[in-house]
Amino acid sequence: MSAELDYDPTTDSLYIKLRHGPSVNNRIISDDVVIDLGADGQPVGYDIQHASKHADAIAEALGYLHRSYAA
């Protein structure tokens, strides 16, 4: 699976869906960044508000994808 991206330029919000499956919990990183977690505790997606100011969170999500699917 490749990541699914949903970007809204009017609000500068980005959702990066990392894998299939429901979100059962989340981890709040900041007011603008929330990581959705699956039943196994691993990230399902990143919800990033004001995305243009959070390159670090975007890089973290892409790094997760690389580690998970590069093998």
N, C-alpha and C positions, 0 to 999 in steps of 0.2 A: 504494500500500500504506500502510496505517496501522500504527503501532507495535503490537506485541503485548506485553502486560505479564503477567508471572507473579510474583505477590507471595505470599510465605509469611509470615503474621503470627506463626507460632510461632517463627521464626528471624529475623524482620525482614529477610528477603532479597528482593531484587527483581531480576528479569531483564527488561531492555527489549530486545526484538528489533526492530532498526531496519529490516531489509530481509531478503529471502529470500537464501539462499545459505549455504554452509558457512563455518565459521570455520576458517582455516588457520594462524592465528597469534594472539597476543594481546599486549597492552601492559598491564603491571601498573602501575597508578597509585598504589596504596597496598595495605596488607594487606587492605583491604575493597573495593577497586574494581579491576575488571579489564575492559578493553575488548577484545572479540573482534573480530578483523580478517579481512576477506575476502581473496581472492587478489589483489585490486587495492590492498590496503593500507588500504582505507577501513573504518570501523566497521560491523560486522554487528550487534553487540549490546553491552550493558553489563551486567555481573554485579556487583551492589552488595550487599554484606553490611552489616548494621546500617544499612539504608536510611534510617531516620528521622534518622540523624546525617549524611547525605550529600546534602543538598539541592543542593549545588553540582554533584555528579556527575549527578543527575537533571536539573537544568537544562541541563547540557552536552549530554546525550543528546537532550533535547527541542529544544534549539537546533540540533543536527545535523539532526533531522527537519525543522524549519522551513526551514533553508537548502536542504535537499535536495529538498523536495517543494512548496515555496511557489511556485515558478516556473511 
